[in-house]
Amino acid sequence: FAGSNIRSDGEQIGDGWKGLKPAGMLMVDGALYLWARNAGANGRECQLARSDDHAQTWVWSDWRFAEFGYCTFINFGQNYADARDDYVYMVSHDNPHAYSSADGFILTRVPKTQITARGAYEFFQALDGNGDPIWTADIAQRGFVFENPG
C-alpha cells in the first residue's frame, strides 16, 4: 500500500474554521465521494463533492446540509463491497457548527446510486416496537442514533 499527493482543483488551504475541509471520503462503484465541513459561513454546514477520475477533479453538489456541521461516511470495505444493503450511511453530530458540541448524533442513509441527490436522503427517526429503524425524508423529524445530553 502506498500513497501520494495528487494536485487537484478541489484543494483547499486552511483558514481555520472558515476554510472548507474534508470530513469524510468514500468510494462506491468507482466514484469517490467527499463530505466537506465549513461549507457555509463561520464553520457551519457540510457539502458533498464527487470525483470520477480518482480525485483529479471534483464536482460539488449545488446543495448543502445547513443542519449539520460535520458530516462523514460510514465505510463498508474497499469500494463499499462489504455493505449489507444498497444504501450509503452518514453520521454527524446534531449541530450546524463543526466546532460546537451536540447532545446526539444523527444517522442518514441514501441509495448508493443516488448519493448526489439531496431528495433521496432519509434520516433515522427512532426504533419501532420491534426494534427496527424508522426512516423519514423530513430532516426536521430526525432522531438521535446516539444521545448524551449535556
N, C-alpha and C positions, 0 to 999 in steps of 0.2 A: 504494500500500500504506500503510495507516495502522493504528495500534494504539491501544487504550485500555484502561485498567484496568477490570476487571469485579469488583465486590464479589461474593463467593461464600461459601457455607457451608464451602468447602474451604480457606479462607485460613488460613495458618499464620504464626506470627510468631517468627522467630529461635530463640533459646535454644541457640545453638552446636550442638555435636554431639548434644545431647539433643533438639533440635527437628526435627520432621518437615519435610523439604524436598523439593521436586520435583527429580527427576533425569533425567527423560525424558518427552516427550509425543509423541503420535501420533494422527492422525485416520484412521480406517478406516470406510468406508461411512457417514460422517456422525456416528459416535460418537467422542468424544475420550477417549483413554486416557492415564493418567499413572502413571509409576513414581515413588514417593517413597522416599527413603533415610531412615535414622534412625527406621525404623518401630518398632523394638524399643528395648530399654534400651541406653544407652551408645553410640549411634551405629551400632547393628547393624541388620541386616535391611532388606529392601525390601518394599513393599506396593503393590498395584495399585488404582487408582481409575478409574471410568468416569463420563463425563458425556454425557447425551443431549440437553442443552439449551445447548450452547456454553459450558460452564463455569459456568453459573449455580448448579447443584447437582452434587454428586458422590456416588456410591455406592462405598464402599470394599469391597474383597474381604474375605472372612472368613478368608483365609489370607495367609501371608507366605512369602517365601523367607528362611529363617533362615540359609542358607548364603552369601548374597550381601548385601553392604552397599551396593552402588551399581549398581543395575540401570538400564539405559537402552535405548531402542528404536533400531533401525536404520531410518531413514526412506527410503522409496522414492517420493518425489514427493507432490504435493498429494493428500490423501485416499487415499494409498497406491496411486495409479493406475499407477505405473511398476513395481510388483512383478512379478517374473518367475514367481512361483508363488502358491499360495494360503496361504502362511504369513507370519506376522509374526515378525521376528527381534529378539532382545535380546542385549546383551552386558553383562558385568560382570567386574570383576577378581575373582579367586577368593579372596575373603576376606569373612567375615561383617561386618566392620567397615569402614564407608565411609572411614575416615581412616587405615587401615593398608595397607601395601603387600602385594603378592602376586607370586608368581613367574609368573603367567599370567592370561590372560583366557579366559572360557568363552563359548560361543555357545549360545543357546537358541532354539527355534522352537515355534510353536503355530499351529494352523489359524486363519486370520483370523476365522472365525466362532465361535471358542471361546476368545478371549483371556482371559476371566474364569474359565475352568475350569482349575483347577490340574492336574487329572489329564490334561489334553490336552497339557501341555508335554513337549517332548523336548529332550535335551541332546546336543550334539556330543560324540562319544566319541573318534573317530580317523578316519583315512582308510584305506580298504581298499587292496588291491593295485593296483587300477585308478585310485586317486586320488579315489574317490567317498566322500562322508562317510558315516560310520556314526552313526546316531542311537540314543539309548537313553532310555527313560522313567525309568530308575533314576538319580536325581541323584547317587548315590554312584559311579556308573560314568562320570561326566563326564570329559572330557579337555580339554586346552588347545587353543584355536584359535590362540593366540599364547603363546609361552613365552620368558621371560627370567629365568632363575634368579639369585637374589642381589639 
